[in-house]
């Protein structure tokens, strides 16, 4: 019996020497359900170019917190910057000139540094061309001096809007406006013709961004299409339906067509919320880039 107890005592000493005294699980204290940290949670950030993973991008950060009705606020990274609470669920806006401003979801999970890494696309616009149904480039001219026009008709007329992106960049989601002569044109519609595009909204609202170029009365249509990445090319078909009894392009310059393209992005709206689009609620322009516009003439 003495031998057994002695052996147990020796084993206990060995265990304590190797493993130490039992410790309870260490957790940061909480007050009212909020974790109290010796070092307040903060964001340690890094933002890079989506097509050049090692190239850092200097951005301005703003954020909103889920469940908090406060407007978007500036986020200052680093230990001396913006402090958070463990469990905060954030939506972070990354903004930089020459890039498509974007949002990312991020949750604060611990005291001290919380590493936040994201990637954003550069954006310098793109190009827009107008082609006829035989894919001939038409003159960039809605007046009487164009040498290659879209053939007019008393039946629906189709033409192609060709969009080209920029290598290693994004166009952003695109807002396309098309303007024609309301006297001759009953409606205009869009569909994908070729490429990896997508029509997101075939009847988008007319924003304040739109400025009429044609002689009144004009018909205005707007379409939203998918972004183009890394120099891709997408063709969209525009179908122009004439008014009953009218011929599209029946007059010398009555068949004018004006096309403009804008790159959308995220921004802080007038109420402090984070929104995506091309202008804020007051009509202030928020798009990243505008393509060089293209005009055309339908001529019977």
Protein Blocks (a to p, Z undefined) as FASTA:
>chain_A
ZZmmmmmmmmmmmmmmmnopaddddddddeehiacdfbacddddddddfklmklccdddd
ddddehiabdcddddedjklccddehiacddddddehiacdddddddfbghjdddddddd
ddebiadddddfkopacdddfbfkbfbdcdddfbdcdddddddddehiaebjaddddddd
fklpmbdcdddfbdjdddfblcbcddfklccfbdcddddddddddddeehiacddddddd
ddehiaehkamklmgccdddddddddddfkopacedjbdfkopafbfbdcddddddddZZ
